[in-house]
Amino acid sequence: MNLTRSLLGGASSALLLTLCLGACGSSQPAATGPVVSTTATEATDQLKALFAEHFEAHLRLYPSQAQAMGDYRFNHLLENELSDEHIAAAKKLNDEYLARAQQIDASSLSAKEQLQRDFFIDNRLRTRASESIPLRLMPMNQFHSRANDFAVQGSGEGVHPFKAEKDYRDCITKSSDFSQWVDSAIARMQEGMAQGIVLPRVLIERVLPQLLAQYQDKDLSKSTFYGPLNKIPDAITGEAKAALISDYEKALRETVFPAYKRLHDFMAADYLAKGNAKHGLHVLPGGEAWYQYLISHHTTTSMKADEIHTIGLAEVKRIREEMDQVRQEAKFKGDLKAFFAHLSSDDKYFYSTKEDLIAGYTGLKQRIESALPQYFDVTPK
């Protein structure tokens, strides 16, 4: 089986959605803990408390997610999801709330509440399944990483606010957390190198210039991280402003930039030398199990990669046959490829005015909305 998939590409979104919709509601997570019989009101109250308490505990464990939601209580903190302490805390949180959810008497809940409980349990079980996957050993890639996220936040263009002096001080404090995260990332990648779990060389090479760009310019004012200092609120003046600028620049010079340099130098030397010449999870130890986990996580099915691939091929064949049927009904003389070119170039298939374009899309919107009740019980207002 060829699993040259996950690291460089993904499956069809439409196919994944089809699989997900087909699976939703088909599996009912079974309770493994003792279920305590309760009245309907008690069970409802327990479920509401469970959700509220889990949400709060989750935000405290992942303050960056709280910030992304507009909750700024933990702005001075940056979680280190790679540390042993955080991993243990996350496991404890997941296990605790999984057990609590399983103990709630589903028979005393409404149908909607039962679905909410089942969905919550399913998420906890999926989180538990992820614990066996060594995601932490590859914390960097060219699209997503804490290093990229921190640069966005530090630029003043992310979700971290820079409206008061405290916001700037929070970012200074958080820079120490980022430095610790970098050290953890290097340690985890070294652990991965020892196990043969390393990014492909081509991806490492794409990450390097991203890291270099964060610290290479000696002129602080040209740094991505200098953005917030260019728009200090008018309320911060005099000695307070001068002290803030001095402390902020010091954090950049002594903490942030050295952290990026450590990460870059490690990846450019040790890590790149161990980079995989091939790509795809199948070249990694346990890669097929890892890929299967990702399939289950993103589709909510237990189908194998080859089964999904077979469905995809069948769907492509079916859709192309339907397209060709349209070509024949249109009495087009050429083949399907020529028909596509015809559709994308002939003026009669294009709107000539802005008003016609808006009217056309409005009509399409109405057709879609009229069909939605066939597929969804709840629709956006």
Order of alpha helices (4+ residues) and beta strands (2+ residues): alpha-alpha-alpha-alpha-alpha-alpha-alpha-alpha-alpha-alpha-alpha-alpha-alpha-alpha
